Amino acid sequence: MLLDYDKLGAWKWLLIGVTTLVCLFLVLPIFFIAALSFGSSQWLIFPPPSWTMRWYIELFSDPRWLQSALTSLQIAAIVTVLSVVIGFLAAFSLNRGSFVGKELMRALFLTPMILPVVVLAVALYAFFLKIGLAGTLPGFIIAHLLVALPFSIISIGSALEGFDKSIEDAAILCGASPWEARLRVTVPAISHGIFGAAVFSFLASWDEVVLAIFMASPTLQTLPVKIWTTLRQDLTPVIAAASTLLILFTLLLMIIAAVLRKGRKT
């Protein structure tokens, strides 16, 4: 028996070691990018010869970078609202409804998660060219909404599956209308699922680059597209500064989401 415990302990430390190596492999490039954003060299050289805030000053003084960030924020905010609203209605219908082709409809909603993004991007680009939406704000929103919507449906649908419908039925028996019971009873009860849908939808739009490259125009670019186009033209450390801020903003949003979700559980 002692030998078995020794073997178990060896496997445990092996698993910890492999996990640590994988985490370092994933996280170290982020630290390198952050270090490069403070380097004094005008090229992406590691280790930096000295440290400076010059590239962050250039980033915030360039209206093109600021406009790209505002465009990303605007698109992500609109996509989040639409994704949560449509996702709630779709998840409610798929969870409570009973109609022919229900599972086919569920698979159709979740297809953007399975389909390669580049295939979806090419198809949308060809379609939007014909109807005049290529390179426009509505085109961006529709494209990002297709990617964000599956996250909303899954998150809200999971919350609905864990909700006791008898509580909603009790509210209706007490005099509330069906929709009043859903808004006053069901929605607060599944608020964690709605909140998760909002966070994932925002991040799906905020970080999306493949669809954004196909949807972009010379006058309308998101921040990831701006980073990509600048990277192809010039290896300036301003790219590292923008990437660092993009990562920090995403990390901050995830921390806030985790804190709020933990607060709701307690």
N, C-alpha and C positions, 0 to 999 in steps of 0.2 A: 504493500500500500504506500509505503514511503517513496518507493521508486516511481509510482504513478504520480504522486504529488510533485516530485522533482521534474518529471517530464512535462506536467502541466505548467509548472513555473517557467520551464525553458521555452515552451511555446508562447506563453504570455509575454515574456520579454522579447521574443522574436517578433511577435505581432506589434508590440509597442515600437520596436526599432524600425520595422517596415513602415508603420504609420507615420512616424517622425520623419523618415526620409521622404515619403510622399508629400507631406505637408511642407517641408523645406523646399522641395522641388517646385511646388506650386506658389509658395509665398516669396521666395528669394528674388525672383524677377521683379516683383513689385517694389521691394526695397532698393534694388538697383535703379529702377526708374526714378524713385523718389530722390536717391542720391544724385543722379544725373541732373535732375531739375535744379539743384543748388550748385552745380559745377560752374566754374568761371570760364571754361573753354567754350568756344562757339560751336564746337562739335560734340557729339555724344561720345565722350571719352571716360572710361572708368579704369582706375579711380580718378576723380576730378583733381586737377592741380591745386585748386583752392575753392573757397566757398563764396557764394554771392546770391543776392535776391534779384539780380538783374532780369532773369527770364520771367519771373512772376510779374515784375513791373511792366515788362514789354507785353505780357499776356493781357493784363488788365488795361493797358493803354491802347490796345489795338481794337478798334470797333468791330472788326470782322470776327474776332474770337468771341467778343461779348454778344454779338448778334446771333452767332451760332448757338451759344449757350442758352440764350433767351428763346430761340426757336425750338431747341430740344425741350426746354422746360414747358413751353406753351403746348407743344404736341403731346408730351407725356401727360400733362394735366388733363387735356381734353380726352385723350385715349383712356385715362384712368376712370373718368366719370362715365363715359360711354360703355366701357368694358364692365364696370360694376353693375350698371343699370341693365344692360342687355344680358350680362351673365346671370344676374339674379332672376330675370324673367325666364331665361332658357333653362337654368338649373331647376327652377320651380316647376316648369312644365315637364322636364324630364324626370323629376323626382315624384311629382304628384300625378302627372297626367297619365292617361291610358288611351293611346291612339295607335293606329297602324303605322309602322315605320319608325317607331320610337327609338329603337336601338340604332337604326340606320341614321337617324337624325343626330343621335349622340356621337356616333362615329364621324359624321360630317363636321360637327363642331370641333372635334378634337384632331381632325386631319392636319391642321397647320403645325401641330407639335411633332408629327411623324414625318411629314413631307420635308425634304431638304429645303432650307431657306432659299438657296440660290434658285431652285426650280420655281418656288413660289414667286420670287422676285422677278424672274424673267417673264413668267405668265402675267403677273400684274402689270409689269412695264408695257408689254405688248398690248394688253387690254386698255390700259390707261391712255396709251398713245392714240388709240382709235376714238376714245370718248373725250379726250382733251383734259385729262386729270394728271398727266405726267408733269412732274415738276411743280405741282401746286400743293398748297396746304391741305385741302381736302383729300388729295391723293395720299399724302403722307399719313394723315389720320386714319384713313381706311386701311392702308397697308399695315400700319402698326396695330390697329385694332384687331385684325385677323390673327396676329401673333399673340396678342395679349388676352384675347377672349377665352381660349382654352384654360388658362390659369384661373380666370374668374369662375368659369363653370365648375371646374374641379374643386376649388376651394369652397365655394358657396354650396355646391352639391354635397360635399362631405359634411358640412355643417348641418344641412337639412336632413341628411340621413341619421344624424345623431340627435335630432330634435324630436321630442315626444309630441306627436300631432294631437294627442288627446287634450293638451293644454289649450291649443288653439280652438278645438271643438268646444271646450268648456267656456271659453270667452264668447263664442257664438251663441251658446245656450243661455248665457247671461244677458244677451240682448245686442251684442256687437254684430255688425255686418261682417261677411266673410273677409272683405278687404281691410276693414277696420281691425279685425282680429289679427290679420297677417301683419299689418303695419305696426300695431301696438304690442303684439305678443311675439310673433315669429321673428320679425326683423331684429328686435333687441336681443332675442335669445341666440340668434346666429350672427351676432355682430362681429364675433371673432373671425368667422369665415368671410364676411364682407370686408373686414379690415385686411385680412390676408390677401384677398383678391385685389384690393386697391394697391397694396404694396407690390405684389408681383406684377400687376399690370403696368404700374409706373416704371418699374425697373426693366421690364421687357421692352418698353418703348424707349426709355432713356438710354439704354445701352445698345439698342439695335443699330447695326452698321450695314449689313448686307442689303436689306430692303431699302435702307436710307440712301445707299450709293446709287441704286437704280432710280429712286424717286427724286433725287436731288437735282437742282438746277443751279446755274451760276449765281442766282439771287436768293436761293433758298437751300440752306445746308444746315444739318444738325451738327452738334459738337463732335460725335464720332466720325462723321464724314469729313469735317474740317481737319481733324487729326490725321485721317487717312490721306487726304489730298496733300496736306502739307508734308507728310512723311515721304510721299513719292517725289516731291519737288526739292525739299531741303531738310537735312538732318539737324535742324536747330534744336537746342535744348528747350525751346518754348513748347515743343511737342511733349517733352517729359513733364514740364510744369502743368500743362493742360491735362495730361493723363493722370498725374498725381491727384489733382483736384477732382477729376472725374471719379477716381477710385475712392477718395476720401468722402465725397458726397454720397456715393452708393453705400459705403460702409456705415456712415453716419445714419442714413435712412434705415438700414437694417438694424442697427443698435437701438434706434428710437422705437422701431416696430417691436423688437424683442422686449424692451422695457415696458412698453404699453401693454403688450400681450400678457406679460408676467403680472403686471399690476391688476389687470382685469381678472386673472385667475385667483389672485389673493383677495 
